[in-house]
Amino acid sequence: MKLAARLFDCLNIQAQNPQPDLLNAKVNGEWKAFSTADVHKKIYQLAAALLAMGISAGDGTTEGRDKVGLISSGRPEWLIVDLAVQLTGAVLVPLYPNTSLKEIEQILIEAEVKCIFVSDAELCGKVTAVKHNLPLLQSIYSFDQISGCNNWAEILKPLNDTSLAHIKAISDKITEDVVTTIIFTSGTTGRPKGVVLTHKNIVSNVYNCSLVLNGIPLDHKRALSFLPLNHIFEKMCTYIYLFNGFSIYYAENMDTIGVNMREVKPDIFTAVPRLLEKVFEKIVIEGQKLTGIKRSIFLWSISLAEQFEHTGTSWWYKLKLAIADKLVYSKWRNAIGGNVKAIVVGSSACPIRLEKIFTAAKLVVLEGYGLTETSPVISVNQYDPHKRKFGTVGPLIEQVQVKVADDGELLAKSPGVMLGYYKNPELTAEVLIDGWFHTGDIGEIDKVGFLKITDRKKEIFKTSGGKYVAPVPIENRMKENALIEQMMVIGAERKFTSALIVPSFHNLKLWCDQNKIVYSTNREVVNNPAVIAQFQSIVDTFNAEFNHVEQVKKIKLLAEEWTIDGGELTPTGKMKRRIIMERYKNEIENIYSGEQVDSASPSAH
């Protein structure tokens, strides 16, 4: 990657090596390629239109710069708006497409958004529904052609030398220290916070994370994008692609990812662990259909992959792995296009078992760690086998410093650390002290420099006996069992630790069939004594790995999966623990009715 000061400097770099398929999307069921020239033309046309309607850098301060909203799933128009807004010196305020009506209103008011772009009729309807409470919002533009909403194409006018000179005069004054975006974090505990990021914040992360591409055999430099672009992880990775000559293909939706991968044949993509879990579930479903020797080979290949290590394996293991690759793993790769070399994973902890299975199949999982406030990457595992380690989030990237506070909290300092929270100096002062950002995560750095995250500081709870319990390691370990889909460990101010568990209902149905247990409805099956006993047995097995106070003594199986739409998960898939606790307060009270279990006992049935 060539050195750059601002995100929109990618435009000049791309112009030197134009591509026929810079950005790509499905239009009327067919892939449509947008060339470098197409994309750049629309970016400059939109920048000119924004300037014409009065969008500007104002007095140059963060508060004085105009704010432009954007609510859309990933598509070429998203990036066109982002880059056009940058050229004007204004600030982009992107929101998740599944943001609630209340939060849309809160964010647009707090950010004082002046105009907003939306992708479709549903999102236009959401913004229109709260527009009467947004006196500063002047206009709404949609990407899709919909009734009752201005279409963004209507404001794109032919460019002339005067308009181009005007844009250049403004963009030339934009330095690396200028604010480019305010990203409101989804938040697991309360109201979203506006993270203020400059060009330097994000560009430094793009540059240092581009080094991770070293060694990856990229055949076509094609990336498939399907995570929300307003999330800093996907946005930063997108700019890695833009600065490094990739073509970006946008998946139609989450349900078409498999099909789109086979069509696009990407070299690389980003994902959250939940997606890998879903992919592996489908692999297992297909494997369960096999019989005889084919079934035995499939199960053997899974067992073999679970033993995978990055380095130091014997020639005998490598030989078996090569056989499994020819017979099984190659088919997995072909199912997602045949070209994928690496999957970059972030947002939440990835089960080690999954990492091993995918990496053994030459779909190398590169798990990283970061926060919106750090633009985002702090550390990431790399393609070089000696620079990745299971159970860690990799070595620190260049220019990032991390130290561990006395209470185990990770503190980070880098060019990527945010300016602060928008209009919230008190909260900023709490997390930014002497240039060090207090991450809220508990972790450690091992002797060879790999970072390991062990828990969230705010999620650690204390039992009534005064003992501290970190729930995340327990949850992550137990979720490695195929029957456990979701899990939340509880026990604050209680005598013992317990858990709410959402089963993997597909895998549970298979288990019930194998054990001749009637499976009628989810609600009935989670109350079946034999099913409950099986889950307690699983939990008891894992309990042996934890100390007495951490061991899960009682469980409650739940009939409904936690979802983003249901309000139990953030848009990035993290549990909203307070919401879940409130929603299942009766079930929790039943668990602790009588508080009869001694916290020192190894298990309870």
Steps between C-alpha positions, in 0.01 A plus 500: 500500500626845407520750782200730525378765742126488434257223417398661171862488382406151380335675204830625358663161556212320323509745208856388426387136462131508404292182525199392297339353815598719795159460667242235416140430599203293389254703289181321390660167579820558303842619615566856385856633502574866574835600357746734667390774260129436576553513875724806498258690275211440739713593804589837352146559373361437847767716665402785266132447581565503875697824472222652289242424769717665764671200661841622615783488749350798679744667736731197488423372850344160558179664620503753215533248218174395339391142564368268231311188607510164324289192569552218255620145460826448312484614137708723268290805585611476864863561410413765244319700771783447748768628263288788368432623853873482576582723200268772633659503845168399659463205741330168424268358767419140396239287678420128500206414273341314791531793743181549698276798431580646842875480445473643147326801647752532786802481270369736232409759765829471688710513183291783352479321166416740216421250223483123485529221244306175539497186290135403479135569580512342846786723616349806335183425697694480826669837449177660378323375812729705727571792266257726686737484799804585284482874419854501354435215256437665164481210257480122458637322190455134411717271289205288385225653291214534747182704509496812716877531545757694299733270309869572539559477123288812453765720661791363297572757230764510224838617627684801364839657564353749746339239723809279490723795592266586788521143637878497463538834679304364797650150512856634473449675834395180675781364717546164668378649828158593361203302632358272230230306683306462823408137559243431766582175677216257548568462871415197716397700805344831402468793263732495194813716521628701203863408433681786325761376250741695281657408167824427685325264740363277226780540243763393755297186569452433129873535435613279789234236438587487128821330612284203601444433129868406469539134412137435409490348149245736350410371154252762388488758781126455540325561831141420591343751738190431705557643849347844573719773351420740781686265736859624519639149446339456158556864405872485581538169314319654203763773484772233514340362184472845340863591568633161390336446163218262596163461332217503754183297453200568723293199602127536438413416860603266780294215357677507161860503624566138400360550151681833458831344606469231235423767240771748601774256607659747746854470636411646837209620708428630847257334736372473853532166683125443474529471122772234530276312740216509246728387217630209708148404601413465130812290446394270784144478364635379166740263676216346701335397175794277407504129570754222525864570423426856381348587836796347683746701291303819564500450878870406492582821311319710762687326782829549316432872445423547869860396575654754259789721612666777299853364538684199636275225366647161408544368147243231582239761596581703186453191286159428654409867457589484130276194458214673684553808285465303177196306619313760711644848555538581129124455466443755777718751317321439172168562674610859570657570163824307515732802535460610864840507670427696816203602714558801724285469812413766754228651719484215754699196610529217249482145641844338474345178367356689202828681435683166489247331273490782241875559507570128459283520188728777362240765579735681734316682778673822603336618820566854613402740776407863518234754577322778317699739720830362362400511130479197571784245486741467792627151420439229241626154415684492167533257210857403589455188721757638746292816543176334597403314812174334597330644806646846438410805291850514357799731536459878523497681168764766428475832689278351770608484865313298762557476871312310768368699795519369856144368477572321171335758272668552165608857422585596141685788340531548123433744214166322469364603838192723458483871578223427747126450533290759321366766738596286799820633659424333835487150354800575280699599809409169663644284221781719360762564765845633409453381143416143605159365404344279768346219297279346768638160404702273723796329340865406494798491265698176495878466489516503121272801456158348431202679653228303673164643607353333805191706579317830502571700814136603542374145449701345783268447794536417868307224674340553838803325645725778370662292224547646151384313189595587140211367289638535146770225515243262646245582233749477214633164617161340551363633169759282327256214556279461193180491707556842661409790270495789749582526868505765770667427833336674798547516875560858614434523874377139502638198683597314185555538127234389253417552133228566248553281192346515154552162331602455137157373408609337176772299674267429792245353260768267359594398855136434587455285189811300589373449855139425403364811673191659347571856378177692451568867581797693637304589809416139578845363431682746732281374785563132427684347800728290278600808298564704812710215641707490179577872518583477869736214419671715234534787745632271774768370264621852428472596868805288574710765318391782733540570868212437741354850497503511117327166454146523364282328759156542342375568151179614335437407137317763296271438203578813299829614349629845594500730200576856395137559404385356832714755684721250683803557275677811377529552122843331521362195679612573856265407783312780671535340840282749685216451250528120517507507880184711506322294236566171680478623858234243587710213367801632689303525822387140455864393461589665829183414686624402846867562404556142609820421309829553680737702281783267592330186372642370172166438334128482553227295338 
